[in-house]
Amino acid sequence: EAGVTQFPSHSVIEKGQTVTLRCDPISGHDNLYWYRRVMGKEIKFLLHFVKESKQDESGMPNNRFLAERTGGTYSTLKVQPAELEDSGVYFCASSQIGRIETQYFGPGTRLLVL
Amino acid sequence: SQKIEQNSEALNIQEGKTATLTCNYTNYSPAYLQWYRQDPGRGPVFLLLIRENEKEKRKERLKVTFDTTLKQSLFHITASQPADSATYLCALGESSSASKIIFGSGTRLSIRP
């Protein structure tokens, strides 16, 4: 069974540009989560989808971040416009319905904003 | 304020010994606590979950304890091996239905041959 995949693995962009990160959850997992780790800090929750609906987006830092999960399969996280403090590692995780506790993480996308 | 604290310094252990990692939390009442392993360039990998009404959990060479009075969890790796070298993350969930897992900053463990 394939795990959670994320694309790209790395992205280097300039301040003010737009970047879109993609996450493909494990097949059949209705729950999808985004987290990020900025330099020197712990991993922090961004938001949670159940299928295509946003269940909890309390961790989204500001309105420059837009997450979508059209069709309830893969998800995208767009940062527009990117700022220097957005640099970090963005992780996606997924879990089966009713199994919020057991989340499987992807390898992350390393974003560097210059 | 709420916080989760793990040993900030790296832990260096001789192969074969038991490694013990500590996780303390403040101003949380977690429904469960988890331990993850993270290798460089990879995402966290779930290892063990222990619930608030449980004192101890074991899985092969791993053991986790949970003391809600002390607000502390201990994570033990017995008969440690160089392959156990990684960063270990403590995380908690405030309820079984809450979306987010709250992570500590992790402890880097090195097992020397």
Interface residues (C-beta under 8 A of the other chain):
Chain A: V4 Y33 Y35 K41 E42 I43 K44 F45 L47 H48 Q55 D56 S58 G59 F91 A93 I100 E101 T102 Q103 Y104 F105 G106 P107 G108
Chain B: I4 Y32 Q34 Y36 G41 R42 G43 P44 V45 F46 L49 L89 G93 S96 S97 A98 S99 K100 I101 I102 F103 G104 S105 G106
